Amino acid sequence: MSATMAAERRADERYPPTAKMVQLVERGLPMRREHMPADQQQVAGLARRLAFTLSDLVGELIEARYIRGDE
């Protein structure tokens, strides 16, 4: 079962994820499974990629009114 199918199965049917939310979760899951690199620059790169993806997801959640922007 793909990560998308598993996430959709667990999602509250009253609040279905947008296509962009699904895309961002699919982008973030492989990064979450990555082993922590030994090199400091690689660690910083992974942290940046995770932060950008999370920021985009939070923005999408705010835009879709799943969360408020001032929370």
C-alpha positions, 0 to 999 in steps of 0.5 A: 500500500502506498503512503498516499493510500494509507494517509487517505484511508486514515484521513477524516472523510469530512476533511479530505486532503487537497491534492497539494497536501497529498503531494507535500506529504509524499515529498516529505515521507522519504526525507523522514526515513533518511538516515542522518548524514554524517556530513554537517553540510548534508545535515543542513541540506536535509534540515532545509528540505524538511523545513521548506516542505513543512512550511509549504504544508502549513501554508496549504493547511492555512489556505484550506482553512484546516488551521488558522494562521495565527495559531 
